Amino acid sequence: MLLQGLKVVEFASYIAGPGACGILGDWGADVIKVERPGGDNMRHIFADVGTDLGANPTFDMDNRGKRGIVLDIAKPEGREALARLADTADVFLTNVRPASLRRAGLDDATLRKRNPRLVYAVITGYGLEGPDAHKPGFDVTAFWARAGVAQMTAPKGMDPFMLRSGFGDHITALATVSSILAALYERERTGEGRLVQTSLLATGAYTVGSDLAVQLKFGKLASNRTRDNPLNPIATFFKSADGRWFVHNPRGGNGGWEAFAKAAGRPELIEDERFATGRARRQNNRELVAELDQGFGTLTFEEIARRLDEADLVWAPVQTPAEVAADPQAAAAGAFVQVEDGAGGSYPSPAAPARFPGADAAVRPRSPHLGEHTREVLAQLGYEEAEITAMLASGAAAA
């Protein structure tokens, strides 16, 4: 596999950090997940909401294929074991607050002095500098709210709404993987590792960067609009007679107007003076959406799909998660990967969004049980059996 031989130490919890390491693991890296006593909070996510499903696919997605150990960095032996682990690593990734890491002697300067080739990756809510760098952050606070994503997403006049689990975290995970790979490339030329850092705030700002660029240049930005009041009335959502939604996105401002009107069964709208030009259509956008609603509302989804495809228009159905899971094109695009279930079978899980033809993983190992590989990893670091037993007895490690 592509990253075979790369050793990654993950001292992180929740989603963004484990997600980044999960991608590296999917691509062949040996990822050692270091958890504190009690484990990553995401292990308990369903129990926390009072649900006992007997499985935790949210945790498993980001932690499949890793080796898991437990160390207590409140104890000197636990801190030293983690430092020794970093001595042998190519990458050390963490989302623990920098101040805590400095107190424990696990900060960038200390670990890279011991291992100059180490790429030390830090994920924070708000960055490493500035007046709020010390604040804790989740994706709903730092990415969604403070970066402006929530405000830009809600149509004007609507209350803000919550985002789905891990939305900003997984985008930040992708950014983190990119930064790690760039640092590893630099290390190939210089022989030296470096500190790299990503934040939920900066990733959120980049995610809405096309709009934010307008704000930064002109000092203002148009608000998002409701479905029936779009800036371009053929660039919105419509519903079929059998209740299925789809979205159309024209090529350019006016691209495909005539073909789209014909697909809706309303060719007479092409000559209607209210809609004869792009400007007229924008000025009469609500009226045009209503007319197109009427047309598409008499057609089945199957017929609409046929017409849109025959006209080579850019459109897509609005799918439920169940429909995505059953979508053969999503499978063909590499959206899913099989993961061992621990009982001799496997189940599908979202895949890292890149493919390497000829080197894609067929089935990934399951996520580790809490402390499953503690003894194995400590032994590989050179700890004697008596030392490992003593660490387990003192609570500096757990298995």
SULSUL-V123977 format. One record per helix or strand of 2 or more residues. SS is the DSSP state (H for helix, E for strand). FROM is the first residue (numbers start at 1). LEN is the number of residues. Records with the same first field share a line. If there is no record, write none. Layout:
SS: FROM-LEN + FROM-LEN
//
This chain:
E: 7-5 + 30-6 + 67-5 + 91-4 + 119-6 + 195-5 + 237-3 + 245-4 + 315-3 + 336-5 + 346-5 + 363-2 + 397-2
H: 16-11 + 41-8 + 57-7 + 76-12 + 98-6 + 108-7 + 139-8 + 149-5 + 167-24 + 200-8 + 209-10 + 227-3 + 257-7 + 267-5 + 273-3 + 278-6 + 285-12 + 301-10 + 321-5 + 328-5 + 374-7 + 385-10
//
